[in-house]
Amino acid sequence: MALTFKGGIHVSEHKHTRKCAVEQMPAPKTVSIPMSQHIGAHADPCVKAGDIVDLGQVIGVVEGKLGCNVHSSVSGKVVKIDEKKANNGILIRNVIIENDGENRLHPDIKPWSKKLEDTTPDEIVEIVKNAGISGMGGATFPTYAKIQSALGKVEHIIINCAECEPFITANHRLLLENPDEVIGGLKILMHTFSLKEGIIAIEDNKRDAAKVLRERLGEDSKVKVCLLKTKYPQGDERQLIFALTGRKLAAGKLPADVGCCVFNAETCAAINRAFATGMPLTERIVTVDGDCIKNPKNLLVPLGTTYRDLITFCGGFSKTPNKIICGGPMMGVAQWDIDTAVTKGTSAVLALSRKFEHYFEQPSACIRCGRCVNNCPMRLMPSYLAMFSMQNKLDMAEEFSISSCIECGSCSYNCPGHVPIVQYIRATKVKINDRKRAMQAALEQSKLK
Amino acid sequence: MDNNQKNTNEITESEVKNTVPEASDEQETVDLNEFMPELLTVTPPPHIRAYDTTRTVMLDVCIALIPALIWGIFIFGYRALMHTAISIIFAVLAEFAYEKLLKKPVTVLDFSAVVTGMLLALNLPVTAPLWLGAVGSVFAIVVVKQLFGGIGKNFVNPALAARVFLFAWPTYMSIFTNPGAKLSTFAIGVPEGVDAVASATSLASLKNGVLPEGTSLADAIIGVENGCIGEVSALLLTAGFIYLLVRRVITWHIPVTFIGTVFVLSLIFPQSSPTLDFALWEIFSGGLFLGAIFMATDYSTSPITKRGRIIYGIGCGALTVLIRYFGGYPEGVSFSILIMNLLVWYIDRYTKPTRFGGGKVAKADK
């Protein structure tokens, strides 16, 4: 029986690209590489206009703070360093590189000199850090920091291939086509945490991938392939840990606190690549889909490629899109431009028509049907949270645990009253944080006096 | 507080304008160089959603009520249909007129007014004057629903509150007629010849401590008995219940605990013997099935959590038995639901599910 959690919803899958093998996208003429593709401090560019850079060369560094180095995804000449809005609306510096098409590899890139057995955990953290790897599922937390903070606490290591968002098939294709990379990455992580066992968690709509993995693993029982029930948000860390181990992650706690550590499948493959070839993270698999894309594809894309290039490579639009989404349709960010660049967290670029837009067909009002309460994977009461948000009752919102909301969208998805619940909750979370900060400031003021 | 509500409403309204498509969808291919990103819609996630709307939910309730309505027409004649039509028409008109008058968005297309009108009519005796349903519908929609903010904001069930309001005409509300009586379909007032066929309901005799005579339990289950238009056939109301369960419109919690509590309490404290017969008569006569399945489960006025729904159902059941035993009126379903309606917020607040993973939560002072 497939493992699962309580609550959640069944979303139409729309996984049209499940049969589309990953194609290498030729590097475009120019790439625009953002200096922040991760949570944490922005990287500072360490190249200047006119410099010649090689493929895999460090072009942005983060010193002393939480963050990831950024590497060039092509070889060529730095044209300029420009400020541009990233896919989340924040203004960040971009290094714009003109591709010379030579794919000249940087001389520093070579496989790790020692065998895995002789490598210490600290060395692995260093490899991951140098390769600039961040979580590739969407949250983009720097992976080295995750490993570092979890060292010595972990009993279960979980590779997350749930891929519960509709449309996206990037992880699915990775498992089918390159299972060894994922298994290799998991072995490295198991060694790092000195664990005997590892878990690869897959939703049961990807049984073919599980079969491939099991065949590849053969008698090797150290790695368990676990099937999960296909349900949204199965790929959420908390729900995943609960489904696999029965452990519940309390609010404000990290997976390591309950002895678990979760890595995305592609992150895992990137760790393997960094170890085996020394290659930093310069490309990733992106699902390009949606009913407005002429030829939906799975592409291996050099980071810094713009959405415009991706869409052109997929044959352009078949009709005018209403929305372009970076990430999945449940939690992805709607884009206002197509010249935004693919980053380490871009698992999909979707162009959707108005067919998917059922919002505001009618004046929206909560009819208290209770579906949101029933579906909430965090066991909150989203309808009340939305109501308190409308009435600006921040205390009540806190009493109803608004801070525990993971913003998965299960409530809004099923709301017959079309209440934009997640939007209300997000806005109120910001207000609550502002109030906390203001109170803190007032407190310090009074202390000074 | 009012200001804030207004502000959020304005946000949503401005978004409505943003989502209006300005580019035509018919174009075969789009030149990327001519594509204008300014036309893209930018909203927070999720970007896809289920097809269910308030309308589909309300339509499901209407569909679930239709078997009971058809049975009512079959048993009591076309006057039952007349009552239903009048109640629905006046409910919808009242909502339309109120919203037009106050320049609010018109919500009649969500079918909630239709459900209110239909439920009110099913709660009337067929002998009532035709204008009674119209008065009740207008009261339900304007006073109970719209004055408190429209759909989802009313704190008592509109149809039930209107029914209790109509007890201002107690005689009209309590003349019941035998099944198959020929009544004038179009008589505005109480139809002629009603006195000749009027009879006491089985609940009235249960209240006097005797099991009803001249009728059987099977008749009460199928619905060959006197009573309000929609309440007589427990069987067909249960069919509607199953439909609502299958369509996932309601959960089993309220109806099952409500009817179950009435049954158990009647078994423990029987007022006539044999005990089991008495308990069965208690649940199959009167408006218990209609109330438990369609009125107590009204979204706006019932708890939102499953634990809350169980508490609410038990509360409704216990109050129904208390009123039936000790009240001045033989039926207690409407009153018990209305009383429990008032407690919904407290039930919700204290049956709040523990958040995933637990942990302490700040408690609001106010």
Interface residues (C-beta under 8 A of the other chain):
Chain A: V11 S12 H14 P166 R238 F242 K248 L249 A250 A251 G252 K253 C292 K294 R308 I311 T312 G316 F317 S318 K319 T320 P321 N322 K323 I324 I325 P329 M330 M331 G332 V333 A334 Q335 W336 D337 I338 L350 L352 S353 R354 F356 E357 H358 Y359 F360 E361 Q362 P363 S364 A365 C366 I367 R368 C369 G370 V373 N374 P377 M378 R379 L380 M381 S383 Y384 S389 M390 Q391 N392 K393 D395 M396 E398 E399 F400 S401 S404 E407 G409 S412 Y413 N414 C415 P416 G417 H418 P420 V422 Q423 Y424 R426
Chain B: M1 N4 Q5 T8 T12 E15 V16 T19 P21 A23 S24 D25 E26 Q27 E28 T29 V30 D31 L32 F35 P37 E38 L39 L40 T41 V42 T43 P44 P45 P46 H47 I48 R49 A50 Y51 D52 T53 T54 R55 T56 V57 P105 T107 L109 D110 S112 G150 I151 G152 K153 V249 T251 Y299 S300 S302 I304 T305 K306 D348 K352 P353 T354 R355 F356 G357 G358 G359 V361 A362 K363 A364 D365 K366
